[in-house]
Amino acid sequence: MLSKNSLLAMLLALVLVPEVQAREISMLTVEWAPHYGSELPEEGLTTAIVKAAFRASGHVSKVDFIPWTRALKEVEEGKADIVMGAYRNQEREQTYIFSDPIYFLQLGLIARPGLGITRYDSLGELAPYSIGISRGFANSEEFDAANYLNKQIASFPNLNIRKLFRGRIDMAVMNFDLFRYEARKEGFCIGDVEFIEPPLETHGLYLMASRNIDDGKIVIADFNRGLAKIRQNGEFDRIVNRLRK
């Protein structure tokens, strides 16, 4: 038989924990391969993870791909529930409710086949190598300020991919997932290169919920619970292995 204290605790739990109201979650984001896009398998790796997490918490979700500034504005105004796949900062925290991180993006150095380097301890160790960078792209503050490095500027990232596989540069700086995606499209073998540790930068991708919908905090809490569930039961890893080949 339950004690008075146990019964009181159960009643408080029922009062304090909102009941999950299953519904369709509307999400907006921009086309950004390979993470999300209307033409990608399962609409991209991040989309597949997010939809699986919402399913695990009892919701269905759909995503529409529109320009980024419009997505931010429509969610801010409560016309849609979620911006999918955003970086977190203090300014955005004033406007949106953030989820736990969905996925981490790594920006770093990729070494050409046969170079024989797998990691570095300081950027100074990389001075002997030619490093391909893309015009107009920011990398890490330390790397961008390292004038002692031999940086070879290309007009677009795919040119660095070609130069790397053809031995015209020793390394290239790119988002690792983007490199894998674009190199496969170019017909190169990913297994021939080395993703050097540590990455120059790591950024989390988050959901941002509108503060102008009644259940924004509950939607995010449900998503976080579903994300934890698919990490625990292995579905998260299965999605990553399936879509980040």
C-alpha positions, 0 to 999 in steps of 0.5 A: 500500500502506498504511503501518504508521501509516495501518493503525494509524489505521484500526484505532484508528478502528474501535475508538474509534467505536461501531458504529451499532445501528439501533433504534426510539428512544422519545421523550416530550413534552407537547402544545405547539402549534405545535412538537409535538402529536398533532393537528398535521400531522406531529406538529409542526415539531420532531417532523418535524425530530427524526424526519428527523434520526434517519432520516438516522442510521439510526434510526426514532423514535416520540413519545408525548405525556404530561404534562411532569413524567411525561415527565421522570421516565420518561426519567430512570428509563430507561423511555423514551429521550428527552425531546423539546423541552427548554430546557437548564440546568445542573440538567438536565445532571446528569440528562440527556444533551443533543443539539445544539440542534434549533430556536431559539424567538424571543420578541419584538415583533410590530407591527400592520399599517401601523405602519412599525417593523421594528427597535429599538436600545433598549427606550426607543425603544418608549415611544410605542407601546402594547404588548400583553402576556399576564397571567402570562407572563414575557418578558425580564428587561429588558422585564418591568422596563421600567416606562416602557413602555405595556404593555396586559395581556390575559387570554390571548395570542389576545386580543392577536392580535385587538387587534393586527390590529384596531389597538387596540394597536401591538405584541404580545409573543409567541413568534413561531411561536406567534403565526403559528400562532394568528393563522392559526387566527383567520383573520388574514393574517400578511403584514400584520404585522412581526416586529420585530428583534431578538427579546427572547429566543432559546431553543434546543430540545434532546433530553434522553437518559436516563443510565439507558440503555446507549446514551444517548451513542451515540443523541445522537451519532447524532442530532447527526450526522443533524441536521447531515446534514439541515441540509446537504442542505436537508431541514431547511429544507424541513421548516421551510418546509412546516410554518411557513407 
